[in-house]
Amino acid sequence: MSDEPTPHPSLDLAGKVAVVTGSGRGLGLAYATALAAAGAAVVVNDLDAEVAERAARTITDAGGRAVAEAVAVGGSEAADRLVARAVSEFGRLDVMVTNAGILRDRVLWKMTDEDFDAVIGTHLRGTFTCARAAAVRMREQGDGGTLVMVGSPAGQRGNFGQTNYAAAKAGIAAMVRTWSMELARAGITVNAIVPVAATAMTETIPAFAPYVERLRQGQPLPDFLRKTEGFGTPEDCAALLPFLASDAARDVTGQCIGIGGDRLTLWSHPQESAVAYADGGWTPQALAAGWHGSVGREPQSVGIPAPRIPEGQQA
């Protein structure tokens, strides 16, 4: 008897139409491919027209439906173009996935205005403009929809050298919570996925680099990496997209969902972790005297924990 679960009928995305930004390669292409394999028609987006066309052909050659739209995500015009392309080609829009992103890593004292603005413009503003354009269209259609915004562990915990990227991803998580409330009456679900996968970005992490190279050579990732670190392939993360876009997830909204390797997680919302009171209010003297014995007793940690490579498991 097979261990595979019985196919869930509500996971069929036939008749649905999706836009996936930044889907010419890597995680974005995996998201678009997974949606197409589940039956959705997909608008593939990349800044590079040749890359976008090649990605769309990959999907159509496999029997899916896809078209390419080359445009730099960020401004309202680009967002409107992507939605208009979905409607003109396939008649509607049901799913918006905001994956497009860039990196300009610098420590605070070396980060330029241009480094900051470029990342915020693509990640944060691009998520906003694409989500807004999609929400307008979905509300006009009147039968719900799905927004999937792409977050990052850096946005949940911060990351050294990534002021711009961490701020954008934290902002995306906050927008998801807000939009899930604003769009609930329209039947539009809004979630963030927090992927961890072997990509050009994670290859820059020294502990992961040799494993990414081994994967490129066709060798599987070790079990400890897939489970303990939740580190896998882009295709592992992409499994979440057809689920969130399907009828099986109509009650899932306002969540930040982590996925990678064999691991699925739900990130908590920020909340107060400790409380203290002072009659009549706090003074600087009372804060100095009471901080370490009250709310400051167990300060919150910051940063993404370093990968834990077991003894003898080094690549």
C-alpha positions as CSV (number, residue, x, y, z in Angstrom):
1,M,0.0,0.0,0.0
2,S,1.3,3.4,-0.9
3,D,2.1,6.0,1.8
4,E,1.0,8.8,-0.5
5,P,-2.2,10.5,0.7
6,T,-5.3,10.4,-1.5
7,P,-5.3,13.4,-3.9
8,H,-7.4,16.2,-2.4
9,P,-10.1,17.3,-4.9
10,S,-10.0,20.9,-3.6
11,L,-6.4,21.2,-4.6
12,D,-7.3,21.3,-8.3
13,L,-6.5,24.8,-9.6
14,A,-8.0,24.3,-13.0
15,G,-9.6,27.6,-14.2
16,K,-7.6,29.7,-11.8
17,V,-5.0,32.3,-13.0
18,A,-1.9,33.3,-11.1
19,V,0.8,36.0,-11.4
20,V,4.2,35.2,-9.9
21,T,6.6,38.0,-9.8
22,G,10.4,37.3,-10.0
23,S,9.6,33.9,-11.4
24,G,12.2,33.6,-14.1
25,R,14.4,31.3,-12.0
26,G,15.0,29.9,-8.5
27,L,12.2,30.0,-6.0
28,G,9.9,32.0,-8.2
29,L,10.1,29.6,-11.1
30,A,9.5,26.7,-8.6
31,Y,6.3,28.6,-7.4
32,A,5.1,29.2,-10.9
33,T,5.8,25.6,-12.0
34,A,3.9,24.2,-9.0
35,L,0.9,26.3,-9.6
36,A,0.8,25.4,-13.3
37,A,1.2,21.7,-12.4
38,A,-1.9,22.0,-10.2
39,G,-3.9,23.4,-13.1
40,A,-3.5,27.2,-12.9
41,A,-2.6,29.4,-15.8
42,V,0.5,31.5,-14.9
43,V,1.9,34.9,-15.8
44,V,5.7,34.5,-15.4
45,N,7.5,37.7,-14.6
46,D,11.2,38.6,-14.7
47,L,13.2,41.8,-15.3
48,D,15.0,39.9,-18.1
49,A,12.7,39.2,-21.0
50,E,14.7,36.3,-22.3
51,V,14.7,34.7,-18.8
52,A,11.0,35.2,-18.4
53,E,10.3,33.7,-21.9
54,R,12.5,30.7,-21.2
55,A,10.7,30.1,-17.8
56,A,7.3,30.3,-19.5
57,R,8.4,27.8,-22.2
58,T,9.6,25.4,-19.5
59,I,6.0,25.4,-18.1
60,T,4.3,25.1,-21.4
61,D,6.6,22.3,-22.6
62,A,5.5,20.4,-19.5
63,G,1.9,20.8,-20.5
64,G,1.0,23.8,-18.5
65,R,-0.3,27.3,-19.5
66,A,2.0,30.3,-19.1
67,V,2.9,33.6,-20.6
68,A,5.9,35.9,-19.9
69,E,5.7,39.5,-18.9
70,A,9.1,41.3,-18.5
71,V,8.9,44.3,-16.2
72,A,10.7,45.5,-13.1
73,V,8.5,45.2,-10.1
74,G,8.1,48.2,-7.8
75,G,5.9,50.9,-9.2
76,S,2.2,50.9,-9.9
77,E,2.5,50.8,-13.7
78,A,4.4,47.4,-13.5
79,A,1.8,46.0,-11.1
80,D,-1.1,47.1,-13.3
81,R,0.7,45.6,-16.3
82,L,1.0,42.2,-14.7
83,V,-2.7,42.1,-13.6
84,A,-3.8,43.3,-17.1
85,R,-1.7,40.6,-18.8
86,A,-3.4,37.9,-16.7
87,V,-6.8,39.3,-17.5
88,S,-6.1,39.8,-21.3
89,E,-4.5,36.3,-21.7
90,F,-6.7,34.2,-19.3
91,G,-9.7,36.3,-18.5
92,R,-9.3,36.8,-14.7
93,L,-6.9,36.8,-11.8
94,D,-7.1,34.5,-8.8
95,V,-3.6,34.3,-7.3
96,M,-0.9,36.9,-6.8
97,V,2.5,35.8,-5.6
98,T,5.0,38.6,-4.8
99,N,8.4,36.9,-5.0
100,A,10.5,39.5,-6.9
101,G,13.5,40.8,-4.9
102,I,17.0,42.0,-4.9
103,L,19.8,42.3,-2.4
104,R,22.1,45.2,-1.6
105,D,23.8,43.9,1.6
106,R,25.8,46.4,3.7
107,V,26.3,47.1,7.4
108,L,24.5,50.2,8.6
109,W,27.4,52.6,8.4
110,K,28.3,51.6,4.8
111,M,24.7,51.3,3.4
112,T,23.9,54.1,0.9
113,D,20.6,55.7,0.3
114,E,20.6,53.9,-3.1
115,D,21.2,50.5,-1.4
116,F,18.3,51.1,0.9
117,D,15.9,52.5,-1.6
118,A,16.5,49.9,-4.2
119,V,15.7,47.0,-1.9
120,I,12.7,48.7,-0.3
121,G,11.4,49.7,-3.7
122,T,11.4,46.2,-5.1
123,H,10.5,44.1,-2.0
124,L,8.2,46.4,0.1
125,R,6.8,48.8,-2.5
126,G,6.6,46.1,-5.1
127,T,4.7,43.8,-2.8
128,F,2.3,46.7,-1.9
129,T,1.6,47.8,-5.5
130,C,1.1,44.2,-6.8
131,A,-1.1,43.3,-3.9
132,R,-3.2,46.4,-4.3
133,A,-3.6,45.9,-8.1
134,A,-4.6,42.3,-7.5
135,A,-7.0,43.1,-4.7
136,V,-8.8,45.7,-6.9
137,R,-9.2,43.1,-9.6
138,M,-10.3,40.3,-7.3
139,R,-12.9,42.5,-5.5
140,E,-14.3,43.4,-8.9
141,Q,-14.6,39.8,-9.8
142,G,-16.4,39.2,-6.6
143,D,-15.5,35.6,-5.9
144,G,-12.4,35.8,-3.7
145,G,-8.8,35.2,-4.3
146,T,-5.4,34.5,-2.9
147,L,-2.4,36.8,-2.1
148,V,0.8,35.1,-1.2
149,M,3.6,37.4,-0.1
150,V,7.1,36.1,0.2
151,G,8.8,36.8,3.6
152,S,12.1,35.7,5.0
153,P,13.6,34.7,8.4
154,A,15.5,38.0,8.2
155,G,12.2,39.8,8.5
156,Q,11.2,37.8,11.5
157,R,14.5,38.0,13.4
158,G,16.8,40.5,11.7
159,N,20.1,39.6,10.0
160,F,23.6,41.1,10.1
161,G,24.2,43.4,7.1
162,Q,20.6,43.4,5.9
163,T,19.0,46.5,7.2
164,N,17.1,47.1,4.0
165,Y,16.1,43.5,3.3
166,A,15.1,42.7,6.9
167,A,13.1,45.9,7.2
168,A,11.3,45.1,3.9
169,K,10.5,41.6,4.9
170,A,9.3,42.7,8.4
171,G,7.1,45.2,6.7
172,I,5.6,42.5,4.4
173,A,4.7,40.4,7.4
174,A,2.9,43.5,8.9
175,M,1.1,44.2,5.7
176,V,-0.1,40.6,5.5
177,R,-1.7,40.8,8.9
178,T,-3.4,44.1,8.0
179,W,-4.6,43.0,4.5
180,S,-6.0,39.7,5.9
181,M,-8.4,41.8,7.9
182,E,-9.2,44.3,5.2
183,L,-9.8,41.7,2.5
184,A,-11.6,39.1,4.6
185,R,-15.1,40.2,3.6
186,A,-14.1,39.9,-0.1
187,G,-13.1,36.3,0.5
188,I,-9.4,37.0,-0.3
189,T,-6.9,35.2,1.8
190,V,-3.5,36.8,2.5
191,N,-0.5,34.9,3.8
192,A,3.3,35.2,3.8
193,I,5.5,32.2,3.2
194,V,9.0,32.2,4.8
195,P,11.1,29.9,2.6
196,V,14.5,28.4,3.2
197,A,16.1,26.7,0.2
198,A,19.2,26.1,-1.8
199,T,19.5,29.3,-3.9
200,A,22.1,31.8,-5.1
201,M,21.3,33.7,-1.9
202,T,21.8,30.9,0.6
203,E,24.9,29.8,-1.3
204,T,26.6,32.9,0.2
205,I,26.2,31.4,3.7
206,P,29.5,29.5,4.3
207,A,27.8,26.6,6.2
208,F,25.4,26.0,3.4
209,A,27.6,26.7,0.3
210,P,29.1,23.2,0.0
211,Y,25.7,21.6,0.2
212,V,24.2,23.9,-2.4
213,E,27.2,22.9,-4.7
214,R,26.6,19.2,-4.0
215,L,22.9,19.6,-4.9
216,R,23.9,21.3,-8.1
217,Q,25.9,18.2,-8.9
218,G,22.9,16.0,-8.4
219,Q,23.6,14.8,-4.9
220,P,20.8,14.8,-2.3
221,L,20.8,17.0,0.8
222,P,21.5,15.1,4.0
223,D,18.6,14.3,6.3
224,F,19.8,16.4,9.2
225,L,19.9,19.5,6.9
226,R,16.4,18.9,5.5
227,K,14.9,18.3,9.0
228,T,16.9,20.2,11.7
229,E,17.6,23.2,9.5
230,G,14.6,23.0,7.3
231,F,16.8,23.4,4.3
232,G,15.9,21.9,1.0
233,T,15.3,22.7,-2.7
234,P,13.1,25.4,-4.2
235,E,10.6,22.7,-5.2
236,D,10.2,21.7,-1.5
237,C,9.1,25.3,-0.7
238,A,6.9,25.5,-3.8
239,A,4.5,22.8,-2.4
240,L,3.0,25.4,-0.2
241,L,1.7,27.5,-3.2
242,P,-0.9,25.2,-4.7
243,F,-2.3,24.5,-1.2
244,L,-2.7,28.2,-0.3
245,A,-4.2,28.9,-3.7
246,S,-6.7,26.1,-3.3
247,D,-10.1,25.7,-1.7
248,A,-8.4,23.5,1.0
249,A,-6.9,26.7,2.4
250,R,-9.9,29.1,2.3
251,D,-9.7,29.4,6.1
252,V,-6.0,30.1,6.2
253,T,-5.2,33.8,6.3
254,G,-3.0,36.4,8.1
255,Q,-0.3,33.8,8.7
256,C,3.5,33.7,8.2
257,I,4.3,30.1,7.2
258,G,7.8,28.7,7.1
259,I,8.7,25.9,4.8
260,G,12.0,24.3,3.7
261,G,13.3,20.7,3.3
262,D,11.1,18.4,5.3
263,R,10.0,21.1,7.8
264,L,6.8,23.2,8.0
265,T,6.5,25.9,10.6
266,L,4.1,28.6,11.7
267,W,5.8,31.8,12.9
268,S,4.2,33.6,15.9
269,H,2.9,37.1,15.7
270,P,4.9,39.6,17.8
271,Q,3.4,39.9,21.2
272,E,4.3,41.2,24.7
273,S,6.6,38.6,26.4
274,A,6.8,40.3,29.8
275,V,4.9,43.0,31.7
276,A,5.7,45.0,34.8
277,Y,3.8,47.8,36.6
278,A,4.7,50.9,38.6
279,D,2.1,52.7,40.6
280,G,1.7,56.2,39.2
281,G,3.8,55.4,36.1
282,W,7.5,54.8,35.4
283,T,10.4,57.2,36.1
284,P,13.9,56.8,34.7
285,Q,15.0,55.9,38.3
286,A,12.4,53.2,38.6
287,L,13.3,51.8,35.2
288,A,17.0,51.7,36.1
289,A,16.3,50.0,39.4
290,G,13.7,47.5,38.1
291,W,14.6,46.7,34.5
292,H,16.8,43.6,35.0
293,G,14.6,42.1,37.7
294,S,11.3,42.5,35.7
295,V,10.8,42.8,31.9
296,G,14.5,42.8,31.2
297,R,15.1,39.5,33.0
298,E,14.9,37.4,29.8
299,P,15.7,39.7,26.8
300,Q,14.6,38.5,23.3
301,S,17.2,37.1,21.0
302,V,18.0,38.5,17.6
303,G,19.4,37.2,14.4
304,I,19.0,34.0,12.4
305,P,20.6,31.1,14.3
306,A,23.7,29.7,12.6
307,P,23.3,26.3,11.0
308,R,24.2,23.5,13.3
309,I,26.2,20.9,11.4
310,P,26.6,17.7,13.4
311,E,30.0,16.3,13.9
312,G,31.1,14.2,11.0
313,Q,28.4,15.7,8.7
314,Q,30.5,18.4,7.1
315,A,30.2,18.4,3.3
